[in-house]
């Protein structure tokens, strides 16, 4: 990640969208409140607005007898200030008249039918009230720049009367899938052929990170064709992902094609799966050469491509881990950091992680899994019962 941070600084492009299109987008500027929310003192219960001093010492046996000054309708102003010794009927969410500093639930009152109300439980100042500005005050930063907007954020913006927000434009990711053995997903593979898993998977990963995707189809193992298509992708996109061709075989042309157009930042990562990964820069744009094996491409993309897409949108990459206990012993003696998916379960309050054992070409082994963990490169494995950190896919 240090190489990525140094080579590709954040460069978000702002654009404005309506609130209905803002879910999942990244704010380019902070949102600051220009008004109070709520804009008036309001009750959180159905009952009566009171002056708290008028209720002190009351009980079921000795209720405080207050004069009913009136009833406040939902959606209307509170009207005249509440006089001493009086109360006002108020619904949940209703406005509280000036002079009142508490509300008493209707369950703790008695209506005597003669214009007086018995208060059977005393109320301290502020009981069952939300005061003007308790949520937000003018000048307060509600949402910071770099925040990916959630449903609750949209609700907060609606409460402020915000109809449009300035967000970061989506980076455009070009996906080039290479290999003579690949056929489209809808095709029935002949002997020696496999479906193009990576295009669909990489599209989903990029879109989940807020990017737009352009797929350039399946490219046969032809260096000249790869070069022409990469030139087109670099002209049309912000990031290019080349799936396959990142190894050192005769037909693995990604490294040569990229070197001819820019700079190779690294070729090879001490990780399993994903060792032959390439990162280069062409015209200031990042180009990844990803392993053709789907599981390897998946982990490399989650660990490096997704954080890069966050940075290009002005958002600091974040990941979340939960503690869990390994259910099985896992060996690792490759001299590389080893990444494995897990299924999580819980028994008697203990969270367990069952490692997924499979080879890098078998993406279905990861289907339905909950997260991943890493065995450091200087470790020969982890024993059953070891406490580990599991990074959740759902926490992105």
C-alpha positions in Angstrom: 0.0 0.0 0.0 2.9 2.4 0.6 3.8 2.2 -3.1 0.1 2.9 -4.1 -0.1 5.9 -1.7 3.1 7.4 -3.0 2.3 6.9 -6.7 -1.4 7.7 -6.8 -2.4 10.5 -4.4 -6.1 11.2 -3.9 -7.6 13.2 -6.8 -11.3 13.3 -6.5 -13.4 15.2 -9.1 -16.4 16.8 -7.5 -19.9 16.7 -9.0 -23.4 17.5 -7.7 -26.2 15.0 -7.5 -29.7 15.0 -6.1 -30.3 13.4 -2.7 -32.1 10.4 -4.4 -28.8 9.5 -6.2 -26.4 10.1 -3.3 -26.6 6.7 -1.6 -23.2 5.0 -1.6 -21.4 8.1 -3.0 -18.5 9.8 -1.3 -18.8 13.4 -0.1 -16.3 15.8 -1.7 -17.0 18.6 0.9 -18.3 18.5 4.4 -22.0 19.1 5.0 -22.6 21.9 7.5 -25.9 22.6 9.1 -27.6 25.9 8.4 -30.5 25.5 10.8 -31.6 23.9 14.0 -32.8 20.3 14.0 -35.3 20.0 15.5 -36.4 23.6 15.0 -38.5 23.7 18.2 -38.8 22.0 21.6 -40.9 18.8 21.3 -42.3 16.0 23.4 -41.2 12.4 23.1 -44.4 11.0 24.7 -48.1 11.4 24.5 -49.1 13.3 27.6 -49.0 16.7 29.1 -46.4 19.6 28.9 -45.8 20.9 32.4 -43.7 23.2 34.5 -41.6 20.7 36.4 -41.7 22.7 39.6 -45.5 22.2 39.6 -45.1 18.4 39.9 -42.5 18.2 42.6 -43.6 15.9 45.5 -46.7 14.6 43.7 -47.7 10.9 43.8 -50.6 8.5 43.2 -51.8 9.3 46.6 -51.3 13.1 46.4 -51.4 14.1 42.7 -50.6 17.6 41.6 -53.8 19.2 40.3 -53.1 21.3 37.2 -55.5 23.4 35.1 -55.7 22.1 31.4 -54.7 25.2 29.4 -55.3 23.6 26.1 -54.4 20.9 23.6 -51.5 21.2 21.1 -52.2 19.6 17.7 -49.5 17.7 15.8 -48.0 19.9 13.2 -49.1 23.2 14.8 -47.3 25.7 16.9 -47.4 25.6 20.7 -49.4 28.8 21.1 -49.4 30.8 24.3 -46.8 30.3 27.0 -47.7 27.8 29.7 -48.9 29.6 32.8 -47.9 28.4 36.3 -50.2 25.7 37.7 -51.3 24.7 34.2 -50.6 21.9 31.7 -51.1 21.4 28.0 -52.0 18.1 26.3 -49.3 17.2 23.8 -48.8 14.3 21.3 -45.5 12.5 20.7 -43.5 14.9 18.5 -45.7 17.9 19.4 -44.4 21.3 20.1 -43.9 22.4 23.8 -45.1 25.8 24.8 -42.8 28.3 26.3 -42.6 28.0 30.1 -42.9 24.2 30.0 -39.7 22.3 30.8 -41.0 18.7 31.0 -43.7 16.3 29.7 -45.5 13.7 31.7 -46.7 10.5 30.1 -50.5 10.2 29.9 -50.2 6.9 31.9 -49.1 8.9 34.9 -52.1 11.3 34.8 -55.8 11.5 35.6 -58.3 13.5 33.7 -61.0 14.7 36.2 -63.3 15.9 33.4 -63.7 19.4 35.0 -60.8 21.0 33.2 -58.2 19.8 35.6 -55.6 17.1 35.2 -54.0 15.1 38.1 -50.3 14.5 37.7 -49.3 11.3 39.6 -45.6 11.3 38.9 -43.2 14.2 39.3 -41.0 15.2 36.4 -37.5 16.7 36.5 -36.6 19.5 34.1 -36.0 18.1 30.6 -38.0 14.8 31.2 -39.4 13.4 27.9 -38.3 16.5 25.9 -36.1 17.1 22.9 -35.0 20.7 22.8 -34.4 22.9 19.8 -31.0 22.1 18.3 -30.5 18.9 20.4 -29.8 17.1 17.1 -28.0 19.7 15.1 -27.1 23.4 15.4 -26.2 25.9 12.7 -22.5 25.8 11.8 -22.1 22.2 13.1 -20.4 19.7 10.7 -22.9 16.9 10.2 -21.0 14.8 7.7 -17.3 15.0 6.9 -15.7 15.0 3.4 -14.7 11.5 2.4 -17.8 9.9 4.0 -19.5 7.2 1.9 -23.2 8.1 2.3 -25.4 5.5 4.1 -29.2 5.4 4.4 -29.0 7.1 7.8 -26.8 9.8 6.3 -29.5 10.4 3.6 -32.0 10.8 6.4 -29.9 13.3 8.2 -29.5 15.3 5.0 -33.2 15.2 4.4 -33.8 16.6 8.0 -31.5 19.5 7.1 -33.5 20.2 3.9 -30.5 19.3 1.7 -31.7 18.3 -1.8 -28.3 18.2 -3.5 -24.8 17.2 -2.4 -21.4 17.6 -3.8 -19.8 14.2 -4.2 -16.7 12.7 -5.8 -17.2 11.5 -9.4 -17.0 7.8 -9.7 -13.6 6.5 -11.0 -13.9 4.6 -14.2 -12.3 1.1 -14.2 -11.5 -0.7 -17.4 -11.3 -4.5 -17.2 -9.3 -6.5 -19.8 -9.6 -10.3 -19.5 -6.9 -12.2 -21.3 -6.5 -15.9 -22.1 -7.0 -18.3 -25.1 -8.8 -20.6 -22.7 -11.6 -18.2 -21.7 -15.1 -18.2 -23.0 -18.1 -16.0 -22.0 -20.0 -16.8 -18.9 -23.1 -17.9 -20.9 -21.1 -20.3 -23.0 -20.6 -24.0 -22.3 -16.8 -24.6 -22.0 -15.3 -27.2 -24.3 -12.4 -29.3 -23.0 -9.5 -27.1 -22.0 -11.8 -24.0 -21.7 -13.1 -22.1 -18.7 -15.6 -19.4 -18.2 -14.4 -15.8 -17.8 -15.0 -15.6 -14.0 -12.8 -12.6 -13.3 -14.6 -10.0 -15.5 -17.8 -10.5 -13.6 -16.1 -10.7 -10.2 -13.9 -7.7 -10.8 -16.9 -5.7 -12.1 -18.8 -6.4 -8.9 -15.9 -5.5 -6.7 -15.2 -2.2 -8.5 -18.9 -1.2 -8.5 -19.2 -2.1 -4.8 -16.3 0.4 -4.2 -18.3 3.1 -6.0 -16.6 2.9 -9.5 -18.0 2.7 -13.0 -16.8 -0.2 -15.1 -16.0 -0.6 -18.7 -15.4 -4.2 -19.8 -13.3 -4.7 -22.9 -14.2 -8.3 -23.4 -12.1 -11.5 -23.7 -8.7 -11.0 -25.4 -6.8 -13.8 -26.8 -3.1 -14.2 -25.9 -1.9 -11.7 -28.4 0.6 -9.0 -27.3 -0.3 -6.5 -30.0 -4.1 -6.9 -29.3 -3.5 -6.4 -25.6 -1.5 -3.3 -26.3 -4.1 -1.7 -28.5 -6.9 -2.5 -26.0 -4.9 -1.2 -23.1 -4.3 2.1 -25.0 -8.0 2.4 -25.5 -8.7 1.6 -21.8 -6.1 4.2 -20.7 -7.8 6.8 -22.9 -11.2 6.1 -21.5 -10.7 5.0 -17.9 -9.0 6.1 -14.7 -7.8 2.6 -13.7 -7.1 -0.5 -15.8 -7.2 -4.1 -14.6 -5.7 -6.7 -16.8 -6.8 -10.2 -15.7 -4.4 -12.9 -16.6 -1.0 -12.6 -18.3 0.8 -11.4 -15.2 3.1 -14.3 -14.7 6.4 -15.0 -16.5 5.3 -17.5 -19.2 5.9 -16.9 -22.9 2.3 -15.8 -23.5 2.1 -13.7 -20.3 2.5 -10.3 -22.0 1.0 -7.9 -19.4 4.4 -6.9 -18.0 5.9 -6.2 -21.4 2.9 -4.3 -22.7 2.8 -2.1 -19.5 6.5 -1.5 -19.5 6.3 -0.2 -23.0 3.7 2.4 -22.0 4.8 3.5 -18.6 6.6 2.3 -15.5 6.4 -1.0 -13.6 6.1 -0.2 -9.9 6.3 -3.8 -8.8 6.0 -7.2 -10.2 5.4 -9.9 -7.6 4.1 -9.8 -4.1 5.1 -12.0 -1.2 1.6 -13.3 -0.7 -0.4 -16.5 -1.4 -2.4 -16.5 -3.4 -1.5 -13.6 -5.7 2.3 -13.7 -6.1 2.6 -12.7 -9.8 0.6 -9.4 -9.4 1.8 -6.4 -11.3 1.3 -2.7 -10.6 2.3 -0.1 -13.1 1.7 3.5 -14.0 0.9 4.7 -17.5 0.2 8.4 -18.0 -0.2 8.7 -14.3 -3.0 6.1 -14.3 -2.7 2.9 -12.3 -2.7 -0.4 -14.2 -2.9 -3.7 -12.3 -1.9 -7.0 -13.8 -3.9 -9.5 -11.8 -3.5 -13.3 -11.6 -5.9 -15.2 -13.9 -6.8 -17.6 -11.1 -10.0 -16.2 -9.6 -9.3 -16.6 -5.9 -5.9 -14.9 -6.3 -7.4 -12.1 -8.3 -10.1 -11.7 -5.6 -7.7 -11.3 -2.7 -5.3 -9.0 -4.6 -8.3 -6.8 -5.7 -9.7 -6.6 -2.1 -6.3 -5.8 -0.6 -5.0 -3.4 -3.2 -7.5 -2.4 -5.9 -10.3 -1.6 -3.6 -8.2 0.7 -1.3 -6.9 2.5 -4.4 -10.5 3.1 -5.6 -11.3 4.6 -2.2 -8.3 6.9 -2.4 -9.2 8.1 -5.9 -12.6 9.2 -4.4 -10.9 11.1 -1.5 -11.8 8.4 1.0 -9.3 6.8 3.3 -9.4 3.0 3.0 -10.8 1.3 6.1 -11.2 -2.4 7.1 -12.8 -3.9 10.1 -11.8 -7.1 12.0 -13.6 -9.2 14.6 -11.9 -11.7 16.9 -12.5 -15.3 16.3 -11.0 -18.7 17.2 -9.6 -21.0 14.5 -11.4 -24.4 14.3 -8.6 -26.1 12.4 -4.8 -26.1 12.2 -3.5 -24.3 9.1 0.0 -24.8 7.8 1.9 -22.0 6.0 5.6 -22.5 5.1 5.8 -20.6 1.8 7.7 -17.5 2.9 4.7 -15.5 1.9 1.8 -14.0 3.7 -1.1 -16.4 3.3 -4.7 -15.2 2.9 -7.6 -17.5 3.6 -11.4 -17.1 3.6 -13.4 -18.3 6.6 -16.9 -19.1 7.6 -17.9 -17.7 10.9 -20.2 -19.3 13.5 -20.9 -18.8 17.2 -21.3 -21.2 20.0 -21.9 -20.3 23.6 -20.8 -16.7 23.1 -17.6 -17.7 21.3 -17.0 -16.8 17.6 -15.3 -19.5 15.5 -13.6 -19.2 12.2 -13.6 -22.3 9.9 -10.9 -21.8 7.2 -11.8 -22.5 3.6 -9.3 -24.9 2.1 -9.1 -24.7 -1.7 -6.8 -23.8 -4.6 -6.6 -20.4 -6.2 -8.5 -21.4 -9.3 -11.6 -22.5 -7.4 -13.6 -19.4 -6.7 -16.7 -21.3 -5.6 -14.9 -22.3 -2.4 -15.2 -18.7 -1.3 -18.9 -18.4 -2.1 -20.9 -17.6 1.0 -17.9 -17.0 3.2 -17.9 -14.2 5.8 -14.3 -12.8 5.7 -10.6 -13.6 5.6 -7.6 -13.8 7.8 -3.9 -13.6 7.2 -1.0 -15.8 8.3 2.2 -13.7 8.4 5.0 -14.6 6.0 7.4 -15.4 8.8 4.9 -17.9 10.4 4.8 -21.6 9.7 1.1 -21.9 10.5 -1.5 -21.5 13.1 -2.9 -24.1 15.4 -6.5 -24.9 16.1 -7.7 -22.7 18.9 -5.6 -19.8 18.0 -7.2 -16.4 18.3 -7.2 -14.5 15.0 -8.6 -11.3 13.5 -11.1 -11.9 10.7 -11.7 -9.0 8.3 -15.3 -8.9 7.2 -16.3 -8.5 3.6 -19.6 -6.8 4.7 -17.8 -4.1 6.7 -16.6 -2.2 3.5 
